């Protein structure tokens, strides 16, 4: 199956973990990954090794930063990446990817839902299908409520239609394996407000997935409120390309044809004496619907203009800085009695 031989070096893998509130779960996850930092064999016979774990701190509310410092001091293969402020999961992931130099990059969450033992199966899948991007496809029901799971499925269907890449849209997931070179180029060129999966869909020709069971999260997903999930979906739609603008144009054309047809209809009725004084309800409803469509169209266009303006003004997706504790020594230490 593999072109690697016993004399070849093992495949190098970097694991990138964006860290927001990982104080309660991160240590256990790192302990699980530590067993993969010596040469391992996949079920298909590939030799691989996790040569680095990049922890991208995204300014969470807990003491994750102190835990990251401790883990980096304990394990030589743990690399901290410090963001200047909270940018979100996708920018933090991109910042972490740029800190890697391995053959393959794995991204996973901090909450313990993703089992690093399945990195081997994802590698086998990549080499079997010659795919540069492998998503974990949950083989069990995600450990969330019915409404959130339903919304997630609907969002993925919409995303598939928007990006026009069914292979990506069907199974896109935060637990992913990508070719290192591809991941670093995408992470370096991604613009503000563009999601990593969207950018990968633009450039990766062959995408596949591997069945992976999801574990129960080690903490409650308190940061994912309905409002944040809706905002996440809206940004996903906007960053997918210009298809939403084409949809709006299509709605405008349909409205124009409808208006033309109604105009012809009422002209004929006027000529035949069938027009009554009544009709103000139709006029009001038509005005409200038409006005709503116009405002919706203007709102979507304004969102796109805002994204363009943010990029033209040089707004960055993320900024990597030095460890805040080394920039201001003692500033984060508790005051002495």
GULORO-416374 format. One record per residue (C-alpha): x, y, z; residue in one letter. Coordinates in nm, 4 decimals. Last residue first. Example, Ala and Ser with C-alpha at 12.3 -4.5 7.8 and 13.67 -1.06 7.14 Angstrom:
R        px        py        pz  res
R    1.3670   -0.1060    0.7140    S
R    1.2300   -0.4500    0.7800    A
end
This chain:
R        px        py        pz  res
R    0.1643    3.9098    5.0768    X
R    0.3118    3.8759    4.7288    X
R    0.1010    3.9611    4.4290    X
R    0.0140    3.6690    4.1995    X
R    0.2392    3.6446    3.8935    X
R    0.0965    3.7692    3.5633    X
R    0.2963    4.0924    3.5557    X
R    0.6096    3.9170    3.6838    X
R    0.7970    3.9568    3.3601    X
R    0.6009    4.1626    3.1053    X
R    0.7074    4.0317    2.7628    X
R    0.8043    3.6960    2.9130    X
R    0.4622    3.6388    3.0689    X
R    0.2848    3.7495    2.7539    X
R    0.4584    3.4672    2.5598    X
R    0.5737    3.6304    2.2401    X
R    0.3255    3.7295    1.9714    X
R    0.1315    3.5669    1.6889    X
R   -0.1257    3.7873    1.5192    X
R   -0.4462    3.6576    1.3615    X
R   -0.6695    3.7091    1.0582    X
R   -0.4931    4.0357    0.9833    X
R   -0.6643    4.3623    0.8899    X
R   -0.4607    4.5238    0.6136    X
R   -0.7096    4.7941    0.5198    X
R   -0.7855    4.6101    0.1955    X
R   -0.8697    4.2951    0.3923    X
R   -1.1180    4.4645    0.6226    X
R   -1.2683    4.6576    0.3306    X
R   -1.3315    4.3389    0.1345    X
R   -1.5002    4.1758    0.4337    X
R   -1.7117    4.4877    0.4907    X
R   -1.8100    4.4976    0.1241    X
R   -1.9261    4.1371    0.1521    X
R   -2.1346    4.2169    0.4596    X
R   -2.2796    4.5243    0.2845    X
R   -2.3855    4.3077   -0.0093    X
R   -2.5657    4.0740    0.2311    X
R   -2.7417    4.3652    0.4002    X
R   -2.8353    4.5323    0.0715    X
R   -2.9933    4.2107   -0.0505    X
R   -3.1876    4.1687    0.2736    X
R   -3.3051    4.5291    0.2543    X
R   -3.4233    4.4820   -0.1043    X
R   -3.5943    4.1529   -0.0232    X
R   -3.7737    4.3130    0.2698    X
R   -3.8872    4.6060    0.0550    X
R   -4.0276    4.3683   -0.2043    X
R   -4.2107    4.1643    0.0583    X
R   -4.3476    4.4760    0.2272    X
R   -4.4472    4.6418   -0.0995    X
R   -4.6119    4.3271   -0.2323    X
R   -4.8048    4.2806    0.0907    X
R   -4.9168    4.6433    0.0846    X
R   -5.0168    4.6353   -0.2818    X
R   -5.2012    4.3076   -0.2437    X
R   -5.3898    4.4434    0.0567    X
R   -5.4712    4.7654   -0.1355    X
R   -5.6422    4.5634   -0.4040    X
R   -6.0080    4.6601   -0.4039    X
R   -6.1293    4.9261   -0.6465    X
R   -6.2176    4.6520   -0.8895    X
R   -6.0466    4.5550   -1.2145    X
R   -6.2520    4.3239   -1.4357    X
R   -6.3412    4.5748   -1.7061    X
R   -6.1934    4.3676   -1.9889    X
R   -5.9176    4.6166   -2.0583    X
R   -5.8463    4.6526   -1.6861    X
R   -5.8273    4.2750   -1.6493    X
R   -5.5801    4.2559   -1.9343    X
R   -5.3700    4.5330   -1.7813    X
R   -5.3926    4.3552   -1.4452    X
R   -5.2519    4.0304   -1.5842    X
R   -4.9784    4.2028   -1.7816    X
R   -4.8623    4.3826   -1.4694    X
R   -4.8821    4.0639   -1.2648    X
R   -4.6554    3.8945   -1.5180    X
R   -4.4091    4.1821   -1.5150    X
R   -4.3988    4.1807   -1.1344    X
R   -4.3387    3.8068   -1.1289    X
R   -4.0658    3.8408   -1.3902    X
R   -3.8991    4.1158   -1.1840    X
R   -3.9303    3.9134   -0.8638    X
R   -3.7687    3.6138   -1.0342    X
R   -3.4839    3.8320   -1.1570    X
R   -3.4314    3.9749   -0.8078    X
R   -3.4349    3.6283   -0.6527    X
R   -3.1730    3.5196   -0.9043    X
R   -2.9570    3.8192   -0.8201    X
R   -2.9863    3.7281   -0.4522    X
R   -2.8783    3.3740   -0.5320    X
R   -2.5844    3.5116   -0.7310    X
R   -2.4797    3.7137   -0.4279    X
R   -2.5026    3.3995   -0.2131    X
R   -2.2771    3.2229   -0.4702    X
R   -1.9998    3.4783   -0.4255    X
R   -1.7627    3.2685   -0.2175    X
R   -1.7782    3.0390    0.0874    X
R   -1.6694    3.3129    0.3290    X
R   -2.0192    3.4592    0.3507    X
R   -2.1886    3.1261    0.4173    X
R   -1.9367    3.0232    0.6835    X
R   -1.9716    3.3643    0.8453    X
R   -2.3465    3.3048    0.8697    X
R   -2.2962    2.9561    1.0152    X
R   -2.0598    3.0796    1.2872    X
R   -2.2985    3.3638    1.3728    X
R   -2.5803    3.1114    1.4129    X
R   -2.3555    2.8949    1.6333    X
R   -2.2594    3.2005    1.8372    X
R   -2.6251    3.2932    1.8938    X
R   -2.7216    2.9373    1.9800    X
R   -2.4438    2.9325    2.2427    X
R   -2.1214    2.7474    2.1745    X
R   -1.8982    2.8723    2.4564    X
R   -2.0579    2.6389    2.7106    X
R   -1.9476    2.3233    2.5344    X
R   -1.9486    2.1315    2.8648    X
R   -1.6227    1.9652    2.9556    X
R   -1.4407    1.6424    2.8778    X
R   -1.6392    1.6017    2.5590    X
R   -1.7916    1.2602    2.5078    X
R   -1.5936    1.0602    2.2553    X
R   -1.6363    1.0620    1.8804    X
R   -1.5917    0.7392    1.6868    X
R   -1.3837    0.7766    1.3680    X
R   -1.4837    0.6644    1.0194    X
R   -1.2311    0.7999    0.7681    X
R   -1.2957    1.0752    0.5171    X
R   -1.1860    1.1743    0.1684    X
R   -1.0794    1.4798   -0.0263    X
R   -0.9094    1.4940   -0.3642    X
R   -0.8491    1.8205   -0.5497    X
R   -0.7489    2.0407   -0.2529    X
R   -0.7361    2.4087   -0.3532    X
R   -1.0716    2.5816   -0.3032    X
R   -1.2089    2.3284   -0.0544    X
R   -0.9098    2.3985    0.1710    X
R   -1.0025    2.7667    0.1843    X
R   -1.3609    2.6821    0.2804    X
R   -1.2439    2.4345    0.5456    X
R   -1.0148    2.6979    0.6989    X
R   -1.2885    2.9559    0.7342    X
R   -1.2560    3.2962    0.5734    X
R   -1.3332    3.5956    0.7989    X
R   -0.9936    3.7552    0.7489    X
R   -0.8008    3.6134    0.4530    X
R   -0.6217    3.2804    0.4215    X
R   -0.2844    3.2986    0.2500    X
R   -0.0519    3.1649    0.5202    X
R   -0.2933    2.8978    0.6449    X
R   -0.3539    2.7757    0.2879    X
R    0.0188    2.7478    0.2155    X
R    0.0813    2.5756    0.5495    X
R   -0.1974    2.3232    0.5042    X
R   -0.0932    2.2300    0.1514    X
R    0.2679    2.1733    0.2517    X
R    0.1722    1.9668    0.5558    X
R   -0.0686    1.7360    0.3765    X
R   -0.3903    1.7396    0.5736    X
R   -0.5474    1.5331    0.8506    X
R   -0.8707    1.6565    1.0042    X
R   -1.0586    1.6645    1.3360    X
R   -1.2355    2.0018    1.3035    X
R   -1.4861    1.8416    1.0682    X
R   -1.5912    1.8560    0.7076    X
R   -1.7799    1.5378    0.6220    X
R   -2.0229    1.6033    0.3373    X
R   -1.8958    1.9480    0.2454    X
R   -1.5473    1.8418    0.1514    X
R   -1.6367    1.5553   -0.0818    X
R   -1.9373    1.7446   -0.2153    X
R   -1.7239    2.0287   -0.3475    X
R   -1.9541    2.2978   -0.4898    X
R   -1.8560    2.5433   -0.2170    X
R   -2.2108    2.6704   -0.1624    X
R   -2.3972    2.3425   -0.2103    X
R   -2.1694    2.1529    0.0255    X
R   -2.1936    2.4366    0.2812    X
R   -2.5734    2.4232    0.2710    X
R   -2.5639    2.0484    0.3323    X
R   -2.3099    2.0939    0.6117    X
R   -2.5294    2.3569    0.7800    X
R   -2.8302    2.1248    0.7630    X
R   -2.6349    1.8457    0.9298    X
R   -2.5092    2.0801    1.2034    X
R   -2.8588    2.2183    1.2650    X
R   -2.9892    1.8632    1.3131    X
R   -2.7077    1.7832    1.5574    X
R   -2.7726    2.1074    1.7476    X
R   -3.1466    2.0406    1.7711    X
R   -3.1044    1.6787    1.8798    X
R   -2.8628    1.7641    2.1618    X
R   -2.4912    1.6908    2.1495    X
R   -2.2699    1.3846    2.1876    X
R   -2.2321    1.3295    1.8108    X
R   -2.4061    1.0063    1.7035    X
R   -2.1485    0.7420    1.6204    X
R   -1.9205    0.6824    1.3249    X
R   -1.8110    1.0460    1.3187    X
R   -1.6361    1.1123    0.9833    X
R   -1.2837    1.2317    1.0563    X
R   -1.1729    1.4367    0.7586    X
R   -0.8854    1.3452    0.5298    X
R   -0.7111    1.5982    0.3053    X
R   -0.4241    1.5349    0.0659    X
R   -0.5866    1.2247   -0.0777    X
R   -0.3968    0.9447   -0.2514    X
R   -0.6898    0.7113   -0.1716    X
R   -0.4946    0.4427    0.0131    X
R   -0.2310    0.6888    0.1330    X
R   -0.4831    0.9246    0.2926    X
R   -0.6894    0.6394    0.4389    X
R   -0.3845    0.4874    0.6027    X
R   -0.3004    0.8251    0.7545    X
R   -0.6562    0.8606    0.8868    X
R   -0.6333    0.5166    1.0467    X
R   -0.3076    0.6132    1.2197    X
R   -0.4502    0.9423    1.3466    X
R   -0.7192    0.7300    1.5094    X
R   -0.5229    0.6967    1.8353    X
R   -0.5490    1.0741    1.8737    X
R   -0.9100    1.0358    2.0001    X
R   -1.1146    1.3478    1.9354    X
R   -1.3738    1.4478    2.1973    X
R   -1.0999    1.5341    2.4468    X
R   -1.1922    1.9027    2.4786    X
R   -0.8864    2.0532    2.3073    X
R   -1.0057    2.0060    1.9532    X
R   -0.8081    1.8491    1.6693    X
R   -0.5937    1.9444    1.3741    X
R   -0.3539    1.6934    1.2203    X
R   -0.0680    1.8066    0.9990    X
R    0.1299    1.5852    0.7630    X
R    0.4870    1.5871    0.6311    X
R    0.6067    1.8046    0.9190    X
R    0.7213    2.1658    0.9461    X
R    0.4700    2.3147    1.1884    X
R    0.4341    2.6683    1.3266    X
R    0.2214    2.7747    1.0295    X
R   -0.0366    2.5126    1.1271    X
R   -0.0674    2.6704    1.4736    X
R   -0.1515    3.0128    1.3330    X
R   -0.4092    2.8500    1.1043    X
R   -0.5704    2.6737    1.4010    X
R   -0.5862    2.9987    1.5956    X
R   -0.7491    3.1680    1.2961    X
R   -1.0075    2.8850    1.2753    X
R   -1.0881    2.8655    1.6470    X
R   -1.1435    3.2336    1.7185    X
R   -0.9350    3.5520    1.7260    X
R   -0.8958    3.6044    2.1021    X
R   -0.5989    3.8344    2.1554    X
R   -0.2262    3.8599    2.0759    X
R   -0.2019    3.4913    1.9928    X
R    0.0642    3.2805    2.1638    X
R    0.1924    2.9642    1.9978    X
R    0.3304    2.7021    2.2349    X
R    0.5351    2.4105    2.1024    X
R    0.5182    2.0693    2.2730    X
R    0.7832    1.8269    2.1421    X
R    1.0303    1.9008    2.4237    X
R    0.7769    1.7869    2.6819    X
R    0.7857    1.9049    3.0448    X
R    0.8596    2.2743    2.9911    X
R    0.6087    2.2921    2.7066    X
R    0.3477    2.1186    2.9239    X
R    0.4019    2.3659    3.2072    X
R    0.3816    2.6665    2.9772    X
R    0.0632    2.5295    2.8206    X
R   -0.0875    2.4754    3.1673    X
R   -0.0142    2.8354    3.2597    X
R   -0.1819    2.9538    2.9400    X
R   -0.4849    2.7320    2.9990    X
R   -0.5582    2.9129    3.3251    X
R   -0.9218    2.9901    3.2398    X
R   -1.0855    3.2700    3.0402    X
R   -0.9348    3.1770    2.7058    X
R   -0.6883    3.3936    2.5177    X
R   -0.6501    3.1895    2.1984    X
R   -0.3456    2.9816    2.2922    X
R   -0.2216    2.7802    1.9951    X
R   -0.0792    2.4518    2.1257    X
R    0.1440    2.2904    1.8638    X
R    0.2247    1.9234    1.9180    X
R    0.5434    1.8082    1.7513    X
R    0.7194    1.5022    1.6114    X
R    0.4223    1.2684    1.6006    X
R    0.5759    0.9591    1.4438    X
R    0.4877    0.7403    1.1490    X
R    0.5712    0.4014    0.9999    X
R    0.3017    0.2827    0.7597    X
R    0.1955   -0.0825    0.7912    X
R   -0.1746   -0.0620    0.7056    X
R   -0.2821   -0.0824    1.0713    X
R   -0.0515    0.2186    1.1279    X
R    0.2887    0.1582    1.2808    X
R    0.4463    0.3784    1.5467    X
R    0.7790    0.5572    1.5900    X
R    0.7971    0.7414    1.9217    X
R    0.5938    1.0584    1.9798    X
R    0.2698    0.8578    1.9558    X
R    0.2624    0.7606    2.3252    X
R    0.2786    1.1319    2.4116    X
R   -0.0506    1.1927    2.2283    X
R   -0.2530    1.0347    2.5071    X
R   -0.0693    1.2352    2.7763    X
R   -0.1294    1.5503    2.5703    X
R   -0.5039    1.4779    2.5701    X
R   -0.5048    1.4221    2.9461    X
R   -0.3285    1.7536    3.0058    X
R   -0.5654    1.9422    2.7747    X
R   -0.8939    1.8508    2.9404    X
R   -0.9564    2.0699    3.2466    X
R   -0.7401    2.3694    3.1498    X
R   -0.8593    2.3675    2.7906    X
R   -1.0609    2.6875    2.7714    X
R   -0.9360    2.8422    2.4461    X
R   -0.6665    2.6190    2.3013    X
R   -0.6311    2.5585    1.9291    X
R   -0.4664    2.2160    1.8932    X
R   -0.2268    2.1402    1.6087    X
R   -0.0778    1.7904    1.5867    X
R    0.2320    1.7521    1.3716    X
R    0.3035    1.4307    1.1833    X
R    0.6298    1.2969    1.0425    X
R    0.6192    0.9877    0.8228    X
R    0.8929    0.7514    0.9374    X
R    1.2347    0.7679    0.7704    X
R    1.2865    0.5208    0.4927    X
R    1.4979    0.2106    0.5507    X
R    1.1977   -0.0109    0.6325    X
R    1.0282    0.0969    0.3121    X
R    0.7768    0.3709    0.2271    X
R    0.5841    0.3500   -0.1004    X
R    0.2772    0.2426    0.0882    X
R    0.0000    0.0000    0.0000    X
end
